[in-house]
Amino acid sequence: MEGHELTRRDFSKLTMAALGGMLAGAAATVHAAQEKSPLLSDPHICRGLNTCKGKGQGGTNACAGTGACATAEAHACKGQNACKGQGGCGANPGENACKGQGGCEVPVEHDAAWQKARARFEAAMAAEGKAVGAAPPK
């Protein structure tokens, strides 16, 4: 088998292909880093997860994190969520990737799931530089 000599033109094509691949990878990484947590979206899955004043049923809450109930459509069982971020339980409550991937009901009734969602909500809000009020009682 004879070896193939690499011409300057071939080398330029390969270099440009490699550079294009690196740029595409960097762009994808930046996009992923910029994507916000579904916990910072509305509608939300439970009390204490509203992103700002007035967001929550009735609109009477004074600030972020103080809303008394969920604004996502209520459902009673795993996999019945209508959209991304509207599933109640699982590994990351309120952060499911798409419709039908939620782990349990909305509004969230399991204390451990709510505590996890609230902690992740507070962390996401802090990362955005936003203050959060005290969570409402159950």
C-alpha positions as CSV (number, residue, x, y, z in Angstrom):
1,M,0.0,0.0,0.0
2,E,1.5,3.3,-1.0
3,G,1.5,6.3,1.3
4,H,-0.5,9.4,0.4
5,E,1.3,12.6,0.5
6,L,-0.4,15.5,2.3
7,T,-0.6,18.5,0.1
8,R,-0.8,22.1,1.4
9,R,-4.5,22.2,0.2
10,D,-5.3,19.0,2.1
11,F,-3.6,20.3,5.2
12,S,-5.6,23.6,5.0
13,K,-8.9,21.7,4.6
14,L,-8.1,19.5,7.6
15,T,-7.1,22.5,9.7
16,M,-10.3,24.4,8.9
17,A,-12.4,21.3,9.7
18,A,-10.7,20.9,13.1
19,L,-11.1,24.6,13.8
20,G,-14.7,24.5,12.9
21,G,-15.3,21.5,15.2
22,M,-13.6,23.3,18.1
23,L,-15.7,26.5,17.5
24,A,-18.9,24.4,17.4
25,G,-18.0,22.7,20.6
26,A,-17.2,25.9,22.3
27,A,-20.5,27.4,21.2
28,A,-22.5,24.4,22.5
29,T,-20.7,24.7,25.8
30,V,-21.5,28.4,26.1
31,H,-25.2,27.8,25.2
32,A,-25.5,25.0,27.9
33,A,-23.9,27.3,30.5
34,Q,-26.4,30.0,29.7
35,E,-29.5,27.8,29.9
36,K,-31.3,28.7,33.1
37,S,-32.7,26.1,35.5
38,P,-36.3,25.3,34.8
39,L,-36.9,26.2,38.5
40,L,-36.4,29.9,37.4
41,S,-39.3,29.5,34.9
42,D,-43.0,29.9,35.2
43,P,-45.3,28.1,35.7
44,H,-43.7,26.6,38.9
45,I,-44.4,23.4,40.7
46,C,-45.0,24.3,44.3
47,R,-45.2,26.9,47.1
48,G,-42.1,29.0,47.6
49,L,-40.8,28.6,44.1
50,N,-42.1,31.8,42.5
51,T,-39.4,34.0,40.8
52,C,-40.7,37.4,41.8
53,K,-43.3,39.5,43.5
54,G,-46.9,38.8,42.5
55,K,-46.0,35.5,40.7
56,G,-48.1,32.9,42.4
57,Q,-51.8,32.2,42.6
58,G,-53.7,35.3,43.6
59,G,-50.6,37.4,43.0
60,T,-50.5,38.6,46.6
61,N,-47.0,37.3,47.6
62,A,-44.6,40.1,48.5
63,C,-41.4,38.7,46.9
64,A,-39.6,35.8,45.2
65,G,-39.9,32.5,47.0
66,T,-43.0,33.5,49.1
67,G,-45.8,32.4,46.9
68,A,-48.3,30.0,48.6
69,C,-48.9,27.5,45.8
70,A,-48.0,26.1,42.4
71,T,-48.9,27.8,39.1
72,A,-48.2,24.7,37.0
73,E,-51.2,22.6,36.1
74,A,-51.9,20.2,38.9
75,H,-51.6,16.5,38.2
76,A,-51.7,13.5,40.5
77,C,-49.2,11.1,39.2
78,K,-45.7,10.5,37.7
79,G,-45.3,11.4,34.1
80,Q,-48.4,13.6,33.7
81,N,-46.6,16.9,33.6
82,A,-47.5,19.0,30.6
83,C,-44.1,20.6,30.0
84,K,-40.4,21.0,30.8
85,G,-39.8,21.8,34.5
86,Q,-43.3,20.9,35.6
87,G,-42.7,17.5,37.1
88,G,-42.7,17.2,40.9
89,C,-40.3,14.6,42.2
90,G,-37.4,12.5,40.9
91,A,-33.7,13.3,41.0
92,N,-34.3,17.0,40.4
93,P,-37.8,18.0,41.2
94,G,-39.1,20.8,39.0
95,E,-36.2,20.4,36.6
96,N,-37.3,17.6,34.3
97,A,-36.2,18.0,30.7
98,C,-39.6,17.7,29.0
99,K,-43.2,16.7,29.0
100,G,-44.0,13.4,30.7
101,Q,-40.7,13.1,32.6
102,G,-41.9,14.3,36.0
103,G,-41.4,12.0,39.0
104,C,-44.7,12.7,40.8
105,E,-47.6,15.0,41.5
106,V,-47.8,18.8,41.3
107,P,-48.1,20.6,43.6
108,V,-45.3,18.7,45.4
109,E,-46.6,17.0,48.5
110,H,-43.4,15.0,49.5
111,D,-41.4,17.1,52.0
112,A,-38.0,15.7,50.9
113,A,-38.8,16.6,47.2
114,W,-40.0,20.1,48.1
115,Q,-36.9,20.7,50.3
116,K,-34.6,19.6,47.5
117,A,-36.5,21.8,45.0
118,R,-36.4,24.8,47.3
119,A,-32.7,24.4,48.0
120,R,-31.9,24.2,44.3
121,F,-34.3,27.2,43.6
122,E,-32.5,29.3,46.2
123,A,-29.1,28.3,44.7
124,A,-30.3,29.2,41.2
125,M,-31.7,32.5,42.3
126,A,-28.4,33.3,44.2
127,A,-26.5,32.5,41.0
128,E,-28.7,35.1,39.2
129,G,-28.0,37.6,42.0
130,K,-31.7,37.6,43.1
131,A,-32.9,37.7,46.6
132,V,-35.5,35.1,47.9
133,G,-37.9,35.6,50.8
134,A,-38.8,33.1,53.4
135,A,-40.7,30.1,52.2
136,P,-44.4,30.0,53.1
137,P,-45.6,27.3,55.5
138,K,-47.0,24.0,54.2
